[in-house]
């Protein structure tokens, strides 16, 4: 009788664990897109737009300002909204982003913030997400990698 009681507890624990696994796997926040396609988009710069390219687009688009500063005056964009990066995935904001017809163009004065938002939205399954690059010539890494030879850890004694 005691073994049957212990078996019930084990089965109950397994049932709860199975339910938690099912809930976790059906969560809407699980990444959906293949990472390889995101890497290709980054390497080909197909995820960025210049201001000129934005104004020449014939399809619908919406600029989402996720930074702390306003859009530059040189941009002159009528259809834009501000959603702080910290609130990007709130339910209200996700509903707004889901209803966007056409391209979703992310802007931030800090390109790293826009890039982080692009990765998140891309992996959540949003299509046609672009980063608005306002710099004419982004910095190119022209320096040769040189390891620090002053630190010789193999010679240090413990």
Protein Blocks (a to p, Z undefined) as FASTA:
>chain_A
ZZmmmmmmmmmmmmmmmmmmmmmmmpckbcfbdfklmmmmmmnopmbccfklmmmpmbdc
ddddfbfbdcdfklopabdcdddfklmmgmklmmmmmmpgcjdddddfblklmmmmmmmm
mmnopahiacddfbfbacddfbdcdddfkbcfklpcZZ
